[in-house]
Amino acid sequence: MQAITLYVKQQGEQTSYEYNIYDNKFSPSNLAVRKVLMAMLESVRQRLTHLEIEYNDQMLADNWGAKRSAEWLVFLGATRDSIRENRSGDVIVSRQFRAPMTAERYDFFYTLTDISTFPHYRLQENETDRIVFYFSRYLQLIAPQEEAEAFLAKLEELHLPYKLVRLD
């Protein structure tokens, strides 16, 4: 297997690893990409307290159907009070919500077969982003040094070759 490329940048006490979808040319449902997300999740699992998801109603309905989409959104913590609408004029272009991370919600992300199920999500430690997926452009981990090292160790454990490109 060809090594994936990870862009690395120090952000103060944190290390950022970015997996660029375009550079690596794997589909978001590819096992290698899923392993990157799994390694990220495992490295910061104990820190994750919240999730924030942005989605488009029509895209979810096209992928899952309206009923199943509603069930997943409720399962992930969407409520009438927590949903915010993002508008362009009078048109709702997307909605987003924030909810506490639970073990079941963690498992949802860990077992995703397509990391682009939602176009934009953030898994956070309180208000601090730890894992960010941004519109099929990139998947990013932002972690303290110990967890950053655990991420690389997990990639090796998953037999996923990688090369680091430093942006410092």
C-alpha positions in Angstrom: 0.0 0.0 0.0 1.1 3.5 -0.8 1.9 5.7 2.2 -0.6 8.3 3.1 0.6 11.9 3.5 -0.1 13.8 6.7 0.6 17.5 7.1 2.1 18.3 10.5 2.1 21.6 12.2 2.8 22.7 15.8 0.2 24.9 17.3 1.7 26.0 20.6 1.4 23.0 22.9 -0.7 21.1 20.4 0.2 19.1 17.2 -2.0 19.2 14.2 -2.1 16.3 11.7 -4.1 17.0 8.6 -5.1 14.3 6.2 -5.9 16.1 2.9 -8.5 14.1 0.9 -7.4 15.5 -2.5 -3.7 14.8 -2.0 -4.2 11.2 -1.0 -6.8 10.4 -3.7 -8.8 7.9 -1.6 -12.5 7.9 -1.4 -13.9 8.9 2.1 -15.2 5.4 2.3 -11.8 3.8 1.7 -10.5 1.6 4.5 -7.3 3.6 4.7 -9.3 6.8 5.3 -11.5 5.1 7.9 -8.3 3.9 9.7 -7.0 7.5 9.9 -10.3 8.5 11.6 -10.2 5.4 13.9 -6.6 6.2 14.9 -7.5 9.9 15.6 -10.6 8.8 17.7 -8.6 6.3 19.7 -5.8 8.8 20.4 -8.1 11.5 21.9 -11.0 9.4 23.1 -10.7 10.3 26.8 -10.7 14.0 25.9 -13.8 14.1 23.7 -16.7 15.8 25.5 -18.8 17.2 22.6 -19.6 16.9 18.9 -20.8 19.5 16.5 -22.3 18.5 13.2 -23.3 20.5 10.1 -25.5 18.9 7.5 -27.8 19.6 4.6 -31.3 18.0 5.0 -31.6 17.1 1.3 -28.2 15.4 1.2 -29.0 13.3 4.3 -32.4 12.4 2.9 -30.9 11.4 -0.4 -28.3 9.1 1.3 -30.4 7.6 4.1 -34.0 8.5 3.5 -35.9 11.1 5.5 -37.0 8.8 8.4 -33.6 7.2 9.0 -31.9 10.6 8.7 -34.2 12.0 11.4 -33.5 9.0 13.6 -29.7 9.4 13.3 -29.8 13.1 14.0 -31.9 12.5 17.1 -29.5 9.7 18.2 -26.5 12.1 17.7 -28.2 14.8 19.9 -30.0 17.1 17.6 -33.0 18.8 19.3 -35.3 21.6 18.2 -33.4 23.8 20.7 -29.9 22.9 19.6 -30.3 23.2 15.8 -29.1 26.4 14.2 -29.9 27.2 10.6 -27.3 28.6 8.2 -28.9 30.7 5.6 -28.1 32.4 2.3 -30.8 35.0 2.0 -34.1 33.1 2.5 -32.7 29.7 1.7 -31.5 27.3 4.4 -28.2 25.9 3.1 -27.3 23.8 6.1 -28.2 23.2 9.8 -25.9 22.4 12.6 -26.1 21.3 16.2 -23.8 20.6 19.2 -24.3 17.8 21.7 -22.5 16.0 24.4 -20.3 13.1 23.3 -21.5 9.8 24.7 -20.1 6.3 24.3 -22.8 5.4 21.7 -22.0 8.6 19.7 -18.3 7.8 19.8 -19.1 4.3 18.5 -21.1 5.9 15.7 -18.1 7.8 14.4 -15.7 4.9 15.1 -17.7 2.6 12.9 -18.5 5.0 10.1 -18.1 3.3 6.7 -17.9 6.6 5.0 -16.3 9.5 6.9 -18.2 12.0 4.7 -21.6 10.8 6.0 -21.9 14.4 7.4 -20.2 17.1 5.3 -18.7 18.9 8.4 -18.2 17.8 11.9 -16.1 18.6 14.9 -15.4 16.3 17.8 -14.3 18.5 20.7 -12.9 18.7 24.2 -15.2 21.3 25.7 -14.8 24.2 23.1 -11.5 23.0 21.7 -11.5 21.1 18.4 -9.8 17.7 18.6 -11.0 16.1 15.3 -12.4 18.1 12.4 -13.8 16.8 9.1 -14.3 19.6 6.6 -16.5 19.1 3.5 -14.5 16.2 2.1 -11.4 18.4 1.9 -9.5 17.3 5.0 -9.6 15.3 8.3 -7.6 16.9 11.1 -6.4 15.9 14.5 -5.4 18.6 17.0 -3.9 17.0 20.1 -1.4 17.5 22.9 2.0 15.7 22.4 1.1 12.5 24.2 -2.0 11.9 22.2 -0.3 13.0 19.0 2.3 10.3 19.5 -0.5 7.8 20.3 -2.1 8.7 16.9 1.1 7.8 15.0 1.5 4.6 17.0 -2.1 3.6 16.2 -1.5 4.1 12.5 1.4 1.8 12.8 -0.6 -0.7 14.7 -3.3 -0.6 12.0 -0.5 -1.2 9.4 -1.2 2.1 7.6 2.0 3.5 6.2 2.4 7.3 6.4 4.8 10.0 5.6 4.9 13.3 7.4 5.2 16.7 5.7 6.1 19.4 8.3 4.5 22.8 7.8 6.4 24.6 10.6 
